[in-house]
Amino acid sequence: MRLVVTGGAGFIGSNFILYMMNTYPEYRICCVDKLTYAGNLSSLQSVTDKPNFCFVQTDICDKNAINQLFVAEQPDVVVNFAAESHVDRSIENPRLFLESNFMGVGVLLDACKRFDVKRFHQVSTDEIYGDTRLEDSETFFTEESSWHPSSPYSSTKAGADLLVQAYYRTFGLPVTISRCCNNYGPYQFPEKLIPLMIVNCLQDRPLPVYGDGQNIRDWLFVLDHCKAIDLIVHKGRVGEIYNVGAHNEMRNIDIVKLICKELGKPDSLISYVPDRKGHDRRYAIDFAKIRRELGWKPETGFQEGLNKTIHWYLDNRVWWENL
């Protein structure tokens, strides 16, 4: 099988490529990445010399470059991780997110239609559902829940989901979509909560926490997410959407304090900062569908995953110190 993985030098994309190269050594995988600030080829250093791996630096919005890539690779499957993903940056520059997260997906869909790709998989987000109140602890979003995206980031991801579904209905393009909760693990750029707190702790720098720190997220170890996408690509029903979650909800402030404890740092490093505009309070999704249809469930407990993540950042200082 021949795969094109867009955004493959980013956090989840690089973990997915490493997982797939190890699980399916006979597959050919082409990583496509623009190499913005969040893309890092060193994350793929262990596979770059393999004969069944290639890397192409390009923008998914570049129609000519994408068509040339498809001519050369003739992919069976395209998995799209390419996206601007940091909510704060989307508030500062919404247009960049519209171009990458929506227009770029359109370019990929057109190429998949033209070259008869057997499966296009869009990696989406639970943020398209919006949030629930903190006290609504029994509320979980299913694949049929209504959408209430709060930021330019989540809005552009929601738009991309609609576009993917339209290509399935109008053109019969074989597509699937996954919507996942917050990921954590190795190779995550230290602007997101967990790696930022780990890196700042290691340097005895302030740990900035938005608002009151009570915002709740569901957390999934990145390798478990990769396994879910693997199952969806190979066994998921065409045209379907699958929520991917962990039922591991935690308050931001509790995670920060846990990282301090694990690294032997004082809570006095915590610094509360003005809250993000439109900051969602609680995300919670129901992943019963993927568990029922594909037999997937998270394998890594949060404490185990956090320990693995902390040790990875301790053992790979060169990776993040060079960013």
DRENKOL-295024 format. One record per residue (C-alpha): residue number from 1; x negated, y negated, z; residue in one letter. Coordinates in Angstrom, 2 decimals. Layout:
BEGIN
    n        X        Y        Z  res
  NUM        X        Y        Z    A
...
***
This chain:
BEGIN
    n        X        Y        Z  res
    1     0.00     0.00     0.00    M
    2    -1.13    -3.53    -0.80    R
    3    -0.29    -6.30     1.69    L
    4    -0.62   -10.04     1.50    V
    5    -0.59   -11.61     4.97    V
    6    -0.17   -15.38     4.90    T
    7    -1.36   -17.34     7.92    G
    8    -3.54   -14.33     8.65    G
    9    -6.35   -16.30    10.31    A
   10    -4.01   -17.70    12.95    G
   11    -3.20   -16.23    16.34    F
   12    -0.50   -13.64    15.60    I
   13    -1.56   -13.18    11.98    G
   14    -5.12   -12.20    12.85    S
   15    -3.94    -9.81    15.55    N
   16    -1.54    -8.26    13.03    F
   17    -4.28    -7.77    10.42    I
   18    -6.62    -6.19    12.97    L
   19    -3.82    -3.88    14.13    Y
   20    -2.81    -2.89    10.58    M
   21    -6.41    -2.31     9.43    M
   22    -6.91     0.03    12.37    N
   23    -3.54     1.78    12.01    T
   24    -3.52     2.11     8.21    Y
   25    -7.17     2.26     7.08    P
   26    -6.05     3.19     3.56    E
   27    -4.05    -0.04     3.05    Y
   28    -5.49    -3.02     1.20    R
   29    -4.87    -6.27     3.06    I
   30    -5.41    -9.75     1.67    C
   31    -5.45   -12.55     4.23    C
   32    -4.29   -15.93     2.95    V
   33    -4.85   -18.99     5.12    D
   34    -5.28   -22.71     4.65    K
   35    -7.68   -22.76     7.63    L
   36    -6.20   -25.73     9.41    T
   37    -7.32   -26.38    12.98    Y
   38    -5.46   -23.26    14.20    A
   39    -6.90   -20.88    11.59    G
   40   -10.18   -19.24    12.49    N
   41   -11.93   -16.68    10.29    L
   42   -14.13   -15.59    13.17    S
   43   -11.02   -13.89    14.59    S
   44   -11.28   -11.43    11.68    L
   45   -15.04   -10.96    11.85    Q
   46   -14.74    -7.23    12.58    S
   47   -12.96    -6.52     9.27    V
   48   -14.31    -9.09     6.82    T
   49   -16.89    -6.67     5.40    D
   50   -14.44    -3.84     4.80    K
   51   -13.86    -3.04     1.11    P
   52   -10.06    -2.98     1.53    N
   53    -9.93    -6.50     3.02    F
   54   -10.11    -9.83     1.25    C
   55    -9.65   -13.45     2.22    F
   56    -8.30   -16.29     0.09    V
   57    -8.29   -19.85     1.39    Q
   58    -5.28   -21.67    -0.01    T
   59    -2.10   -23.49     0.94    D
   60     1.16   -21.55     0.56    I
   61     2.64   -24.78    -0.84    C
   62     0.28   -24.54    -3.83    D
   63     2.45   -22.75    -6.38    K
   64    -0.32   -22.19    -8.94    N
   65    -2.73   -20.77    -6.39    A
   66    -0.07   -18.44    -4.97    I
   67     0.87   -17.18    -8.44    N
   68    -2.78   -16.52    -9.25    Q
   69    -3.12   -14.66    -5.98    L
   70    -0.12   -12.45    -6.78    F
   71    -1.50   -11.71   -10.25    V
   72    -4.77   -10.58    -8.70    A
   73    -3.39    -8.65    -5.73    E
   74    -0.06    -7.29    -7.02    Q
   75     1.20    -6.96    -3.43    P
   76     3.80    -4.42    -2.35    D
   77     4.53    -6.31     0.87    V
   78     4.17    -9.95     1.91    V
   79     4.26   -10.85     5.61    V
   80     4.49   -14.58     6.24    N
   81     2.98   -15.94     9.45    F
   82     1.92   -19.22     7.84    A
   83     3.50   -22.08     9.76    A
   84     2.78   -25.17    11.74    E
   85     3.89   -24.02    15.17    S
   86     3.07   -26.55    17.88    H
   87     6.20   -28.39    18.98    V
   88     4.35   -31.51    20.14    D
   89     2.68   -31.86    16.75    R
   90     6.07   -31.50    15.03    S
   91     7.36   -34.45    17.04    I
   92     4.35   -36.52    15.97    E
   93     4.45   -35.51    12.27    N
   94     7.71   -33.79    11.18    P
   95     6.91   -34.01     7.47    R
   96     3.92   -31.69     7.77    L
   97     6.17   -29.06     9.32    F
   98     8.81   -29.48     6.61    L
   99     6.20   -28.89     3.93    E
  100     4.53   -25.84     5.47    S
  101     7.43   -24.17     7.24    N
  102    10.12   -24.68     4.59    F
  103     8.68   -25.66     1.21    M
  104     5.82   -23.17     1.54    G
  105     8.27   -20.36     2.23    V
  106    10.12   -21.31    -0.96    G
  107     6.91   -20.96    -2.97    V
  108     6.30   -17.50    -1.49    L
  109     9.87   -16.38    -2.16    L
  110     9.65   -17.47    -5.80    D
  111     6.40   -15.54    -6.21    A
  112     7.87   -12.44    -4.55    C
  113    10.87   -12.58    -6.90    K
  114     8.69   -13.04    -9.96    R
  115     6.31   -10.18    -9.10    F
  116     8.93    -7.71    -7.80    D
  117     7.51    -7.47    -4.30    V
  118     9.03    -4.53    -2.42    K
  119     9.39    -6.39     0.89    R
  120     9.05    -9.97     2.06    F
  121     8.99   -10.34     5.83    H
  122     9.46   -13.72     7.45    Q
  123     8.08   -14.17    10.95    V
  124    10.49   -16.55    12.63    S
  125    11.09   -17.68    16.22    T
  126    13.63   -17.47    19.02    D
  127    13.49   -21.27    19.22    E
  128    16.02   -21.58    16.40    I
  129    18.72   -20.53    18.88    Y
  130    17.98   -23.51    21.09    G
  131    18.02   -23.18    24.85    D
  132    20.37   -22.27    27.67    T
  133    20.72   -23.80    31.10    R
  134    18.38   -22.46    33.76    L
  135    21.32   -21.19    35.77    E
  136    22.67   -19.15    32.82    D
  137    20.53   -16.16    33.74    S
  138    22.95   -13.68    32.16    E
  139    23.00   -15.40    28.74    T
  140    20.93   -13.82    25.97    F
  141    20.83   -14.67    22.29    F
  142    21.61   -11.94    19.78    T
  143    20.98   -11.99    16.05    E
  144    24.54   -13.28    15.60    E
  145    24.27   -16.18    18.05    S
  146    24.77   -19.72    16.78    S
  147    21.74   -21.94    16.19    W
  148    20.85   -25.15    18.03    H
  149    17.21   -25.95    17.18    P
  150    15.82   -28.78    19.27    S
  151    12.62   -29.86    17.51    S
  152    11.38   -30.47    13.97    P
  153     9.40   -27.24    14.38    Y
  154    12.38   -25.02    15.21    S
  155    14.58   -26.82    12.68    S
  156    12.16   -26.10     9.83    T
  157    11.89   -22.47    10.92    K
  158    15.69   -22.24    10.93    A
  159    15.78   -23.72     7.44    G
  160    13.26   -21.14     6.26    A
  161    15.42   -18.33     7.66    D
  162    18.39   -19.63     5.68    L
  163    16.28   -19.80     2.53    L
  164    15.06   -16.22     2.99    V
  165    18.62   -15.00     3.47    Q
  166    19.73   -16.93     0.37    A
  167    17.09   -15.21    -1.76    Y
  168    18.35   -11.86    -0.51    Y
  169    21.99   -12.63    -1.27    R
  170    21.48   -14.50    -4.55    T
  171    18.57   -12.63    -6.11    F
  172    18.59    -9.33    -4.24    G
  173    15.05    -9.95    -2.97    L
  174    14.25    -7.28    -0.34    P
  175    13.66    -9.30     2.81    V
  176    13.58    -8.92     6.57    T
  177    13.27   -11.51     9.34    I
  178    12.01   -11.18    12.91    S
  179    12.59   -13.74    15.65    R
  180    10.22   -13.35    18.56    C
  181     9.83   -14.88    21.99    C
  182     6.62   -16.53    23.23    N
  183     3.46   -14.53    22.47    N
  184     0.18   -14.48    24.38    Y
  185    -3.09   -12.61    24.00    G
  186    -6.51   -12.83    22.31    P
  187    -7.35   -15.37    19.59    Y
  188    -4.67   -17.91    20.55    Q
  189    -5.68   -21.51    19.94    F
  190    -5.95   -23.26    23.33    P
  191    -3.17   -25.75    22.85    E
  192    -0.48   -23.27    23.93    K
  193     0.31   -22.80    27.62    L
  194    -1.55   -19.64    28.61    I
  195    -4.86   -20.12    26.75    P
  196    -4.91   -23.82    27.62    L
  197    -4.58   -23.05    31.32    M
  198    -7.21   -20.31    31.16    I
  199    -9.73   -22.50    29.34    V
  200    -9.10   -25.52    31.56    N
  201    -9.38   -23.37    34.68    C
  202   -12.72   -22.02    33.52    L
  203   -13.95   -25.60    33.09    Q
  204   -12.33   -26.91    36.31    D
  205   -10.29   -29.36    34.29    R
  206    -6.74   -30.56    35.11    P
  207    -3.91   -28.17    34.23    L
  208    -1.19   -30.31    32.60    P
  209     2.34   -29.05    33.27    V
  210     5.32   -30.68    31.57    Y
  211     8.04   -32.19    33.75    G
  212     8.90   -30.11    36.81    D
  213     7.42   -26.90    35.39    G
  214    10.73   -25.07    35.75    Q
  215    11.16   -24.33    32.04    N
  216    11.60   -20.61    31.46    I
  217    10.23   -18.54    28.59    R
  218    10.22   -14.85    27.71    D
  219     6.64   -13.61    27.22    W
  220     5.46   -10.77    24.94    L
  221     1.91    -9.49    24.54    F
  222     0.86   -10.08    20.93    V
  223    -0.03    -6.45    20.18    L
  224     3.54    -5.41    21.01    D
  225     4.79    -8.01    18.53    H
  226     2.46    -6.61    15.84    C
  227     3.87    -3.13    16.40    K
  228     7.41    -4.49    16.05    A
  229     6.60    -6.13    12.70    I
  230     4.94    -2.92    11.52    D
  231     8.17    -1.01    12.24    L
  232    10.38    -3.63    10.59    I
  233     8.26    -3.72     7.42    V
  234     8.23     0.07     7.07    H
  235    11.63     1.07     8.46    K
  236    13.76    -2.04     8.93    G
  237    16.92    -2.40     6.88    R
  238    16.65    -4.80     3.97    V
  239    18.43    -8.09     4.58    G
  240    18.44    -7.67     8.35    E
  241    17.24    -9.86    11.20    I
  242    15.61    -8.39    14.30    Y
  243    15.09   -10.17    17.62    N
  244    11.84    -9.21    19.35    V
  245    11.59    -9.89    23.07    G
  246    10.33    -8.57    26.37    A
  247    12.97    -9.45    28.99    H
  248    10.06   -10.93    30.89    N
  249    11.24   -14.41    31.80    E
  250     8.95   -16.62    33.83    M
  251     8.80   -20.27    34.82    R
  252     5.89   -22.21    33.35    N
  253     4.69   -23.31    36.77    I
  254     4.61   -19.72    38.04    D
  255     2.42   -18.67    35.12    I
  256     0.01   -21.53    35.77    V
  257    -0.25   -20.63    39.45    K
  258    -0.78   -16.97    38.58    L
  259    -3.67   -17.88    36.26    I
  260    -5.20   -20.01    39.02    C
  261    -4.95   -17.08    41.40    K
  262    -6.50   -14.61    38.94    E
  263    -9.42   -16.96    38.27    L
  264    -9.88   -18.01    41.89    G
  265    -9.06   -21.64    41.22    K
  266    -7.06   -23.99    43.49    P
  267    -3.51   -25.08    42.67    D
  268    -4.77   -28.63    43.16    S
  269    -5.94   -28.51    39.53    L
  270    -2.28   -28.63    38.49    I
  271    -1.25   -32.02    37.12    S
  272     2.40   -32.76    36.28    Y
  273     2.75   -34.86    33.14    V
  274     5.76   -36.57    31.47    P
  275     8.09   -34.04    29.94    D
  276     8.17   -33.27    26.21    R
  277    10.96   -34.92    24.20    K
  278    13.91   -32.56    23.82    G
  279    12.16   -29.92    25.92    H
  280    14.17   -26.68    25.91    D
  281    14.86   -25.36    29.39    R
  282    15.29   -21.61    28.90    R
  283    14.88   -19.15    26.05    Y
  284    16.24   -15.63    26.34    A
  285    16.94   -13.15    23.57    I
  286    18.50    -9.72    23.39    D
  287    16.30    -7.23    21.52    F
  288    18.77    -4.32    21.75    A
  289    19.07    -4.10    17.94    K
  290    15.42    -3.32    17.22    I
  291    15.32    -0.94    20.16    R
  292    18.43     0.87    18.93    R
  293    17.59     1.00    15.21    E
  294    13.81     1.32    15.19    L
  295    13.01     2.62    18.66    G
  296    10.81    -0.37    19.52    W
  297    10.29    -1.66    23.03    K
  298     7.50    -3.66    24.67    P
  299     4.70    -1.50    26.05    E
  300     2.60    -4.05    27.93    T
  301     3.69    -5.43    31.29    G
  302     3.05    -9.11    31.86    F
  303     0.45    -8.66    34.60    Q
  304    -1.45    -6.14    32.48    E
  305    -1.24    -8.36    29.40    G
  306    -2.30   -11.46    31.30    L
  307    -5.31    -9.66    32.77    N
  308    -6.33    -8.49    29.29    K
  309    -5.93   -12.03    27.97    T
  310    -7.94   -13.64    30.77    I
  311   -10.75   -11.13    30.37    H
  312   -10.79   -11.69    26.62    W
  313   -11.29   -15.44    27.09    Y
  314   -13.95   -14.76    29.70    L
  315   -15.78   -12.38    27.36    D
  316   -15.41   -14.51    24.22    N
  317   -16.37   -17.99    25.32    R
  318   -18.19   -18.61    22.04    V
  319   -14.91   -18.19    20.15    W
  320   -13.08   -20.96    22.00    W
  321   -16.03   -23.18    22.93    E
  322   -16.74   -23.66    19.21    N
  323   -13.23   -24.87    18.42    L
***
